[in-house]
Amino acid sequence: MSGAWATAGRAAQKRSGEERSREESGPPPIAVDLRLVPAALAAWGAAFAGVGLPPAWGLGIAIGAGALAAVAGGLCLARRVRRAGPVALLLLTGLAALAAALSATSQSHAREISPLTAAAHESGEVQLSGRVLRAPSPLAPSPEGGPRGMRVQLAVEEVDARAHHRWVDGDPAIVIAPASWRDLELGALVTFPASLRATDPGDRAYALAFTYAPPEVVAGPPAALRPVAAVRTALHGVLADRSGQARGLIPGMSVGDDRHLPADVDEAMRSVAMTHLTAISGTHLAIVIGAVLLAGVWLPPPLRVAVAALAMLGFVLLIRPEPSILRASAMASVVLAGLLLGRPSRALPALCLAVAVLMTADPQLAHAYGFILSVLATAGLVTLARPWARWLSHVMPRWLATAISVPAAAQAACGPVVLLLQPALPLYAVPANLLAAPAVPPATLLGVGTALLAPLWPGGAEVLGMAAAAFTWWISWCALTFAELPGAQLPWWGGTPGVVLLAAATAVTLVLLAALGGPRAAAMLWWPVRALRRSSRALRMAGLITVLIAAALALLPVLGRWIAGTTPGALPPDWAAHQCDVGQGSAFLMRSGPDSAVMVDVGDEGMGAARCVQDAGVQHLDLLVLSHPHRDHVGGLAEVLADVTVTEVLLSPATAPEQNVAQVAAELDAAGVPGRVTTASGEASSGHAGAVEWELLWPTDAGAAAMVPRGGAAANDLSLTVLLDDGELSVLALGDLELDGQAGLRQAWQGAGLAEPAVAIMAHHGSGLQDPALATLLSPSLTLVSVGADNTYGHPASSAIDLYTPHGPVLRTDLCGAITLLPGSAYQTERECLE
């Protein structure tokens, strides 16, 4: 008997020791199902590249993916492999990439042949007609105050230009419009005058339209959208007497309509990373579906799932398909299907399947920041929230650890992408979201109830709206309070260095959290490695494929930059100045440092000024001079500002064309670049920009005062005329001066007693309106003419060429291409153009 007791005691001690060992080493490995991760990444990569490249490139990606799938499928059918798991993963990965690449190529081709794309590249004034795809959303407040502009998504149906009229098959465009567009109904057919600009290939919108006119509503929403429009209109009517935060947040959190959100609340929510509450996402969908499943707990499972699916469909139709809601609805469909089949789905495979399906259904989502942030936030919650909560539970209650880990995991996953959009960190994002979280479900459910009830029973909807307003008040209070605290937006490094530094800081945070949890928490840092080591060969192969695909996607931008840097367009390393070839426009660079320059004009949109800056290796502009507000001189501003930083911009006093003047101001404001309207009078008319000394010579104050009242007719003669000198080379850029402006410049030049410039950029693309006395006075050793081939203006005029030829060579970009000036009065041209 005593032997039995001894044996039992030793067994108990052994079990106790094993339990202590397990406790110290951490929890058992968590199964990590990575099988669908390679397929999701491959589909995303194929879609990302396919919509951003010409169709031929997308077709090449599809052929490569198809070849991979064919090889893997052949191996499976031939049974030439011992274990089919890894080969099946390759087959699935190839098929996902093939489907996404074919879909992306189709969309890229449709964009390429679209009449809207053609009209946008012509960059003229047009009359647009189309239907409103989404409720107008407010732009960021302007520094000067006043009404906020609106951003409207439009399905274009007609483009009426001066040259011809085009019918368009509902191609998408983004309209930047005044505040008078705010109350447009969803689906309304509108017509308005606008200025079109082409967008980047990866952009969902085919064109960007700027208008300062109110919309003319031609027809109401189509029959399919009238119920949705009626719900939204009735909701705004019910909330008309509520506070500003309620009028903005309740529609924003229930139907995704944030156009009435007060500017201060909007700005505060941006500062503390709470904008996801009004950008309908998976959180809102989960709240609605969860409430429906809970309310139908007494129903049979199949009927319960069917009701939840109908609720999901109705909610998506009510708010309209957005990138984040598409991701969430796809995941929810997988989960509901799993419940119906009695096989509940795991979150990570469901997310991967949703991504792979959506990349085929809508490859433009690959470039949508909303979709990217939604996927990253979900991935962060799936992979990080659970272990973080366990670590924190060692130093705080479990419920508090979970409450903190959920927003922290989402912020950590989204941080790098948010940093690329805005180089600052929301310091109080976690506490602000943590305090606001309890109010989000009731605010969402009460808001949806108010919206659905408003068209049927306004009185009942007002009661629900009053209750919802109490919860949205708490949410707005959290945003406003934390946004006013010191350091709400912590400045951070932008670009790749900032992202790397943030990743390092996140890794340090992980180690500190593990240290707080003791040995057990520290051991949990290695649970992914232990889980992968103990997993099957197929899972290990999935991990390897995932790493390789992720590395390939990360290296694509680097490879693209390397290819761009080795193309024939790159400038010689010792270039001194460069006349860009931007067609019938003008853009000129003068080197002011190793990677900086002074730039005069930026050509028209889409004509290559940004590429010219890249070829020159310029990363910063010490000074940008925009001679006058004609599109062939300022249209490419946004493209250039996207590639370089700028210290200062000088602007002409010309006030017309008004639309171009306003557009330049808006683009400078959006880029945070200071612009200064100036003349050639006063102390601020000259200075140094890096190694370049600059001086404005025209228009003077007197000249501007005489010409500005002439409006648009004086824009050319009000061109800023600037003399640039780096100590070895002097260049005079005359803009588009005509005879009156050239006469004023001649008088100013004579009065200043200046020496002859080495190089002159002929006025107005070499038009026939040239002042012979000015040409003789300047007598440049080299004259440049920035002009487009086969232009309809007859530029350059033979009389203009004959006027400047006696003083030295005349180089034209229509014949020579881009022209590079080198030290020692040397130059080289892109093409042979002189006999």
VEXKE-529470 format. One line per 4 residues: for each residue x, y, z of C-alpha. Coordinates in steps of 0.25 Angstrom, whole numbers, always signed. Each point is the difference from the previous one (the first is absolute). Last residue first. Example, Ala and Ser with C-alpha at 12.3 -4.5 7.8 and 13.67 -1.06 7.14 Angstrom:
BEGIN
+55:-4:+29  -6:-14:+2
***
This chain:
BEGIN
+94:+284:-357  -7:+2:+13  -11:-9:+6  +7:-13:+5
-9:-5:+11  +0:+1:+15  +9:+12:-1  +13:+3:+6
+7:+13:+5  +13:+6:+2  +2:+14:+5  +11:-4:+10
-8:-8:+9  -12:-8:-6  -14:+5:-5  -10:-11:-3
-11:+1:-10  -12:-9:-1  -5:-4:-14  +8:+6:-11
-11:+2:-11  -12:+4:+9  +9:+4:+11  +6:+12:-9
+15:+4:+1  +4:+14:-6  +15:+1:-2  +6:+14:+2
-2:+15:-1  -4:+0:-15  -10:-11:+3  -9:+8:+9
-8:+8:-10  +0:-11:-11  -7:-9:+10  -10:+10:+4
-3:+3:-15  -2:-15:-3  -11:-1:+11  +2:-11:+10
-11:-3:+2  -11:-1:-11  -11:+0:+11  -5:-14:-4
+12:-7:+6  +7:-10:-9  +11:-3:+10  -2:+8:+13
+9:+12:+4  +10:+4:+10  +10:+9:-8  +14:+1:+5
+10:+11:-4  +15:-1:+1  +10:+12:+0  -11:+9:+4
+0:+14:-7  -9:+6:+12  +0:+14:-6  -2:-5:-14
-11:-9:+3  -7:+11:+8  +1:+10:-11  -6:-11:-10
-12:-1:+10  -7:-14:-3  -15:-3:-3  +2:-11:-11
+0:-10:+11  +12:-7:+4  -6:-8:+12  -5:+12:+6
+13:+7:+3  +13:-6:-4  +8:-7:+11  +13:+8:+1
+14:-5:+2  +13:+7:+3  -7:+12:+5  +5:+14:-5
+5:+9:+11  -10:+8:+9  -1:+15:+0  -12:+0:+9
-7:+11:-8  +3:-7:-13  -6:-13:+6  -12:+7:+5
-3:+7:-13  +2:-13:-8  -9:-7:+10  -11:+10:-2
+1:-1:-15  +0:-15:+1  -13:+1:+8  -7:+8:-10
+5:-9:-11  -4:-13:+5  +6:-7:+12  -3:-15:+2
+11:-3:+10  +13:+8:-3  +10:-9:+7  +14:+6:+1
+12:-9:+2  +14:+3:+6  +11:-10:+1  +13:+0:+8
-4:+7:+13  -13:-8:+1  -9:+11:-6  -15:+0:-2
-7:+12:-6  -15:-1:+1  -12:+6:-8  -13:-2:+8
-11:-1:-11  -9:+12:+1  +0:+2:-16  -6:-14:-1
-11:+2:+10  -4:+14:-6  -12:-5:-8  -5:-8:+11
-3:+12:+9  +3:+14:-7  -1:+6:+14  +13:-7:+4
+8:+7:-11  +2:+15:+5  +2:-4:+14  +10:-12:-4
+8:+10:-8  +1:+10:+11  +4:-11:+10  +10:-5:-9
-3:-12:-8  +12:-4:-3  +14:-1:+4  +0:-10:+11
+14:-4:+5  +6:-13:+4  +14:-4:+5  +2:-15:-1
+8:-8:+10  -11:-3:+9  -11:+9:-3  +5:+14:+2
-8:+13:-1  -8:+10:-8  -13:+6:-1  -3:+1:+15
+8:+13:+1  -11:+7:-8  -5:+0:-14  +1:-11:-10
-13:-6:+4  -6:-10:+10  -11:-9:+4  +6:-10:+10
-2:-15:+1  +3:-8:+13  +0:-15:-2  -9:-9:+9
-3:-9:-11  -15:+2:+1  +2:+15:+0  +9:+0:-12
-11:-8:-7  -11:+9:+4  +8:+12:-4  +3:-5:-13
-15:-4:-2  -5:+14:+4  +9:+6:-11  -4:-10:-10
-14:+3:+2  +1:+15:+0  +7:+0:-14  +4:+11:+4
+5:+7:+12  +14:+3:-5  +9:+5:+12  +10:-12:-4
+4:-10:+11  +13:-3:+6  +1:-13:+8  +8:-3:+12
+8:-12:+6  -5:-11:-8  +0:-15:+3  +0:-9:-12
-8:-12:-7  -14:+3:+4  +2:+15:-2  +4:-3:-15
-12:-7:-3  -9:+10:+7  +6:+12:-8  -1:-7:-14
-11:+10:-4  +8:+12:+3  +7:+5:-13  -8:-7:-11
-12:+3:+9  +1:+15:+0  +2:+6:+14  +13:+9:-3
+15:-2:+3  -1:-11:+10  +14:+2:+7  +4:-12:+9
+12:+3:+10  +9:-9:+8  -7:-12:-7  +4:-13:+7
+2:-15:-5  +6:+3:-14  +6:-12:-6  -1:+7:-14
-7:-12:-5  -10:+1:+11  -3:+15:-3  -2:-3:-14
-10:-11:+4  -7:+10:+8  -1:+10:-12  -5:-11:-9
-12:+5:-8  -11:-6:+9  -4:+13:+6  +5:+12:-8
+14:+6:+2  +7:+2:+13  +5:+14:+0  +13:+5:+4
+8:-9:+9  +12:+3:+9  +7:-13:+4  +4:-10:+10
+7:-13:+1  +15:+4:+0  -4:+15:+1  -6:+11:-8
-2:-6:-13  -8:+8:-10  -13:-7:-5  -10:+4:-11
-14:-3:-3  -8:+5:-11  -13:-3:-8  -3:-6:-14
+7:-13:+2  +7:-2:+14  +14:-2:-5  +8:+5:+12
+10:+11:-1  +12:-4:+9  +10:+8:+7  +14:-3:+6
+2:-15:-3  +12:-7:+6  -6:-13:+3  -5:-2:-14
-16:+0:+0  -8:-13:+0  -9:-1:-12  +7:-13:-5
-6:-8:+11  +9:-5:+11  -7:+8:+11  -14:-4:-4
+5:-15:+1  +5:+2:+14  -12:+8:+4  -9:-12:-5
+9:-10:+7  -1:+7:+13  -15:+1:-1  -1:-15:-3
+9:-4:+11  -11:+0:+11  -9:-8:-9  +11:-10:-3
+3:-1:+15  -15:-2:+3  +0:-11:-10  +12:-7:+5
-4:+1:+14  -14:-6:-3  +6:-11:-8  +8:-4:+11
-11:+0:+10  -9:-8:-9  +11:-10:-2  +1:-1:+15
-15:-2:+0  +1:-11:-10  +11:-7:+7  -9:-1:+12
+1:+8:+13  +9:-2:+12  +11:+10:-5  -11:+10:-4
-6:-1:+14  +13:+2:+6  +4:+12:-8  -14:+6:+2
+1:-2:+15  +14:+6:+1  -5:+13:+7  -8:-9:+9
+12:-3:+8  +2:+14:+4  -15:-1:+6  +4:-12:+8
+13:+5:+5  -7:+13:+5  -12:+8:-5  +7:+14:+1
+12:-5:-8  -9:-5:-11  -7:+14:-1  +14:+6:+0
+5:-9:-11  -13:+3:-8  +2:+15:+2  +14:-2:-6
-5:-6:-12  -10:+11:-2  +11:+10:+1  +8:-7:-10
-13:+0:-10  -1:+15:+3  +14:+2:-4  -1:-8:-13
-13:+8:-4  +7:+13:+3  +12:-3:-8  -9:-5:-11
-8:+13:-2  -2:+10:+11  +6:+3:+13  -9:+2:+12
-7:+12:+6  -9:-4:+12  -14:+4:-3  -8:+1:+14
+13:+6:+5  -7:+8:+11  -14:-3:+2  -11:+6:-8
-2:-12:-9  -2:-8:+12  -12:+8:+5  -6:+2:-14
+0:-15:-4  -5:-4:+14  -11:+10:-1  -4:-4:-14
-2:-14:+5  -8:+3:+12  -9:+9:-8  -2:-11:-10
-5:-9:+12  -10:+11:+4  -4:+3:-14  -4:-15:-2
-11:+2:+10  -5:+13:-6  +0:-7:-14  -8:-12:+6
-11:+10:+5  +1:+8:-14  -2:-13:-7  -13:-3:+7
-5:+13:-4  +5:-1:-14  -8:-13:-2  +2:-7:-14
+11:+9:-7  +8:+1:+13  -2:-14:+5  +12:-6:-8
+9:+12:+3  -3:+0:+15  +2:-15:+1  +13:+2:-6
+4:+11:+9  -5:-8:+12  +9:-12:-4  +12:+9:-3
-1:+8:+13  -2:-12:+8  +12:-7:-5  +9:+12:+0
-2:+5:+14  +8:-11:+7  +12:+3:-9  +1:+15:+2
+9:-2:+13  +9:-10:-7  +1:+8:-13  +5:+13:+7
+9:-9:+9  +6:-7:-13  +1:+12:-9  +6:+10:+10
+14:+2:-7  -6:+0:-14  +14:-1:-7  +4:+10:-11
+5:-1:-14  -13:-1:-7  -4:-9:-11  +13:-8:+1
-2:-1:+15  -14:-5:-2  +6:-12:-8  +11:-3:+11
-10:+2:+12  -11:-10:-5  +5:-12:+6  +4:+7:+13
-13:+8:+1  -8:-13:-2  +8:-7:+11  -2:+12:+10
-15:+1:-3  -2:-15:+4  +11:-1:+11  -5:+11:+9
-14:-6:+2  +6:-14:+1  +9:+4:+11  -11:+7:+7
-9:-12:+0  +12:-9:+5  +3:+9:+12  +14:+6:+0
+15:-4:+1  +0:-14:-5  -13:+3:-9  +9:+8:-8
+7:-12:-6  -12:-7:-3  -7:+12:-6  +12:+2:-9
-1:-15:-4  -14:+1:-4  +0:+14:-7  +12:-3:-9
-4:-10:-11  -14:+2:-2  -1:+14:+4  +12:+4:-8
-5:-7:-12  -14:+7:+1  +7:+14:+1  +9:-4:-12
-12:-4:-8  -7:+13:+3  +12:+9:-2  +2:-6:-14
-14:+1:-4  -1:+14:+4  +13:+3:-6  -5:-5:-14
+11:-4:-9  -3:-15:+1  -15:+3:+0  +1:+3:-15
+0:-15:-2  -15:-1:+2  -6:-14:-1  +14:-7:-2
+7:+8:+12  -13:-2:+7  +0:-15:+0  +15:-1:+4
-2:+10:+12  -13:-7:+5  +8:-13:-1  +11:+6:+8
-9:+6:+11  -8:-13:+1  +13:-8:+2  +5:+10:+11
-13:+0:+7  -3:-15:+2  -13:-5:-6  -11:-7:+8
-3:-14:-6  -14:-3:+2  -4:+2:-15  -9:+12:+3
+11:+6:+10  +11:-1:-10  -9:+7:-11  -2:+11:+11
+15:+1:+2  +3:+1:-15  -11:+10:-2  +5:+8:+11
+14:+0:-6  -6:+5:-13  -8:+10:+7  +12:+6:+7
+8:+1:-12  -11:+7:-8  -3:+9:+12  +15:+5:+1
+0:+3:-15  -14:+7:+0  -13:-6:-6  -12:+9:+3
-5:+3:+14  -14:-5:-2  +4:-11:-10  +11:-6:+10
-10:+1:+11  -11:-8:-8  +10:-11:-4  +5:-1:+15
-14:-1:+5  -4:-11:-11  +12:-8:+4  -4:+1:+15
-14:-5:-4  +6:-11:-7  +9:-4:+11  -11:+0:+10
-9:-8:-10  +11:-11:-1  +3:+0:+15  -15:-2:+4
-5:+13:+6  +0:+3:+16  +14:+7:-2  -6:+10:-10
+2:+12:+9  +15:-4:+2  +2:-3:-15  -6:+14:-4
+8:+7:+11  +13:-7:-5  -3:+3:-14  -2:+15:+3
+12:+1:+9  +9:-8:-9  -4:+9:-12  +3:+13:+8
+14:-6:+4  +3:-5:-14  -1:+14:-5  -8:+12:-2
+9:+12:-1  -6:+9:+11  +6:-9:+12  +13:-2:-8
+3:+15:+1  +4:-2:+15  +15:+1:-2  +2:+11:+11
+3:+12:-9  -10:-5:-11  -11:+0:+10  +4:+14:+5
+0:+5:-14  -14:-6:-3  -6:+5:+13  +5:+14:-2
-5:+0:-15  -14:-4:+4  -5:-13:-6  -11:+3:-10
+7:-7:-12  +2:-12:+8  -9:-10:-7  +5:-14:+3
-14:-6:+3  +0:-2:+15  +13:+5:+5  +0:+13:-9
-15:+2:+1  +1:+0:+15  +13:+8:+1  -3:+12:-9
-14:+5:+5  +3:-5:+14  +13:+8:+1  -7:+12:-5
-11:-1:+10  -14:-5:-3  -10:+8:-7  +2:-5:-14
+2:-15:+5  -14:-5:-6  +2:+7:-13  +14:-5:-2
-6:-14:+3  -11:+2:-10  +10:+4:-11  +8:-12:+3
-11:-10:-1  -6:+7:-12  +13:-1:-7  +1:-15:+3
-14:-3:-4  +2:+8:-13  +13:-7:-4  -6:-11:-8
-10:+9:-7  +11:+10:-5  +3:+12:+8  -6:+13:-4
+2:+7:-13  +7:+12:-6  +6:+6:+12  +9:+12:-4
+12:+0:+9  +5:+13:+6  +12:+6:-8  +15:+0:+6
+4:-13:-7  +12:-9:+0  -1:-14:-6  +10:-11:+3
+0:-11:-10  +0:-16:-2  -4:-1:+15  +5:-13:+6
+14:+4:+0  +11:-10:-4  +2:+7:-14  +3:+14:+7
-11:+10:-3  -3:+9:-12  -5:+14:+2  -13:+6:-4
-5:+14:+1  -15:+1:+3  -13:+5:-4  -12:-6:+6
-11:-11:-2  -6:-9:+11  -8:-13:+0  -3:-3:+15
+4:-14:+5  +2:+4:+14  -7:+13:+3  +8:+13:-1
+0:+8:+13  +15:+4:+0  +2:+5:-14  -2:+14:+3
+13:-1:+9  +9:+1:-12  +4:-12:-9  +12:-9:-2
-6:-11:-8  +6:-14:-1  -3:-8:-12  -5:-14:-3
-4:-5:-14  -15:-2:-1  +0:-4:-15  +5:+13:-6
-6:+7:-12  +9:+11:-6  -3:+13:-7  +11:+6:-8
+10:+12:-2  -6:+10:+10  -2:-11:+11  -12:-7:+4
+2:-12:+9  -12:-9:+3  -3:-12:+9  +10:+2:+11
-2:-8:+13  +3:+10:+11  +7:+0:+13  -1:+13:+7
+10:+8:+9  -5:+12:+6  +6:+14:+3  -1:+6:+14
-7:+13:+2  +9:+11:+6  +13:-1:+7  +13:+6:-6
+8:-13:+4  -10:-8:-8  -8:-11:+7  +3:-14:-4
-10:-5:-11  -14:-3:+3  -7:-13:-6  -10:+0:-10
-10:-12:+1  +5:-11:-9  -1:-4:-15  -6:+13:-5
-5:-2:-14  +6:+7:-12  +1:+12:-10  +13:+8:-2
+2:+12:-9  +14:+2:-3  +12:+10:+1  +13:-7:-5
+10:-9:+5  +1:-9:-13  +5:-11:+9  -13:+1:+8
-9:-1:-13  +8:-13:-4  -2:-6:+14  -15:+3:-1
-1:-6:-14  +5:-13:+6  +10:-8:-8  +11:-1:+11
-10:-1:+11  -6:-12:-6  +13:-6:-3  +5:+2:+15
-14:-7:+4  +3:-12:-8  +14:-1:+4  -4:+0:+15
-10:-11:-2  +10:-8:-8  +10:+2:+11  -9:-3:+12
-4:-13:-6  +14:-4:-4  +5:+4:+14  -10:-9:+7
+2:-11:-9  +15:+0:+2  -1:+1:+15  -10:-12:+0
+9:-8:-9  +12:+3:+9  -8:-4:+12  -4:-13:-6
+15:-3:-3  +3:+2:+15  -11:-9:+4  +1:-11:-11
+10:-8:+8  +9:-11:-7  +0:+8:-13  -1:-6:-14
-15:-2:+1  -2:+3:-15  -12:+8:+3  +6:+8:+12
+13:+2:-8  -8:+6:-12  -8:+9:+9  +13:+6:+6
+5:+2:-14  -13:+6:-5  -1:+9:+12  +14:+6:-2
-3:+1:-15  -13:+8:+3  +7:+9:+10  +11:+3:-11
-11:+2:-10  -8:+9:+9  +12:+9:+3  +3:+1:-15
-15:+4:-2  +2:+11:+10  +12:+5:-7  -7:+1:-13
-12:+7:+7  +9:+12:+4  +4:+0:+15  -7:+5:+12
-12:-9:-1  +8:-12:-2  +11:+3:+10  -10:+1:+12
-9:-11:-5  +12:-10:-1  +5:+4:+13  -13:-2:+7
-3:-13:-6  +14:-5:+3  -2:+5:+15  -13:-7:+1
+5:-13:-6  +12:+0:+9  -8:+3:+13  -10:-11:-3
+8:-12:+6  +5:+9:+12  -9:-7:+11  +7:+3:+13
-3:-10:+10  +3:+6:+14  +12:-6:+7  -3:-5:+14
+0:+11:+10  +13:+5:+6  +14:-6:+4  -3:+3:+15
-14:-6:+0  +5:-12:-8  +11:-3:+10  -9:+2:+12
-10:-9:-6  +11:-10:-3  +5:+1:+14  -14:-2:+6
-2:-13:-9  +13:-6:+5  -3:+4:+15  -14:-7:-2
+7:-12:-7  +10:-1:+12  -12:+1:+10  -8:-11:-7
+12:-9:+0  +2:+2:+15  -14:-2:+3  +0:-13:-8
+13:-5:+7  -7:+3:+14  -11:-9:-4
***
